[in-house]
Amino acid sequence: MKRKGFTLIELLVVIAIIALLLAIIVPSLRKAKEAAWNVICRNNLRHYGLAGHMYTEDYDDLFPNAWGSIFKSIDPDRLCQWHDQSRNPLLRRELAGSLWPYLGEQDKSHLCPVFDRFARQFHVCSSAAAIPVEPIFGYSMNALLGGFELSGTTQYQHILRVRTSYIRSPASIFFFGEENPWINSTRYVATLNDNALCGTPEHPSSAGAWNKDLSAMVPKGALKYQDCLASFHKTTAEKKDDGESNVVFVDGHVDMVNWKDTYRLSLWTRQMPPLNR
């Protein structure tokens, strides 16, 4: 007698084979997707590095002011500006930073897809306003390169300007990097809030940011950065503080680094830089 279909055992075997194949393929697809996202993130930083280089060529080798480099970090509510669409320079030209003309009239290079995914899950915003989490940017400039904001002011006056010629090792000092959109109270004081990453124990305008002896602080667990490089690459949501960060260095190359190296990759001199007005 001719068989008309599968037996129950045969169906179960087919289902088991399909489940096994999915178990093998899905993780591989996820890894391929994350790898593709990381390529986008690294290319964004290359674009930032190129824009920063063109700026320094046009402005007598001076780095841009970090707080006004990409988007102008002005009050009020700048703590949430990274996801506040009402402050997007594409909509409000007056908020465009000094690098905006070099980055181009678009918003594709400001956001890493990996950051976007983590930000929507773990964002922190101290504003009382209910601002939807629609990330605009996720990158910050090394604050020790580009002038220091004075507390209580909204204008960039009386700032310390740094020249490219001051940087002895441009391949080991980061220019732009990624920050976490959430707080880790044991590592850093502030989450991503503006375009300046203060990767020091004190604000860059303080001499203590330039001459701290971190070797005495780290073993005691007392080291806490103002800001810190990100930790969301090459990790999972459950271990969001254990990953790494992409950065572009002053010489233009992009690499992945560990958040623990934030201070070492930020500090280009042990002395306060010259005052240039």
C-alpha positions, 0 to 999 in steps of 0.5 A: 500500500502506498504511503500518503504522508509522514509518520509522527516520528518522521515529523518529529525528526524533521522538526528536531533537525530544523531546530538544530539548524536554527540553533547553529545559524541564528548565533552566526547571523547575530554575530554577522549583524553585530560585525556589520554594525561595528564596521558602521561605528568605526567608519563613523569615527574615521569620518569624525577623525577626518573632519577634525583633521580638516578643522585643525588645518583651517584653524592654525592647528588648533583643536576645536572646543570639545563642548561645541565640536559636534553639537553646541552643548548649551543649557538648558537640558543639555544632559539629555541633548543626545536624544532630544530631537528638538535640539537636532542641528538639522532642525536648529542650525544655531546648535550646529557645532564647529565641525558640522561644516566638515561632517556634511549636511547629514546625520548618518555619521553621528550614531553607532547602531550598537549604541542605539540598541543599548541606549534605548534599553539603559538610558539615563537622563536627569531632566524632568522633561519626558524626552523620548529616547531617539538617539541623535549622537553617541560620540564625544571629543577628548575634552583635554584636547579642545578647551575647557568650559567654565562652570556656569557659562554658556559661552566659550570664553577664556578657554585653553586651546590645544595645538596639534604640535603639542601632541607628542604621540598622536597615535596613542591619544584619542580624538573622539570616542564613545560613551555609555548612555547609563551611569556606573557609579563605581567608574564615572560621575556622569553619563553621556550628556554632551560632546566632551569626554572628560576622561580624568578624575577631575574636570579638565580645568582643574590642575588635578586632572593633569597631575593625579597619581593614579597608581595610588588610587587604582589599587584602593578602588578610589579612581572615578572618572568624570566621564569614561569611554564606553563598554557596550561593544563585544558584550551582551546586555546582561554584561553591558559594563564589561565590553569595549569602546571604539575610538579614533586617535589624533593620527586618524586610525581607529581601534577598539580599546578598554574603558580602563584605559580612559585616562591614559588615552586622554592625557597628552601631557602632565602639565596644564597646556598654555593659555591661548585666547 
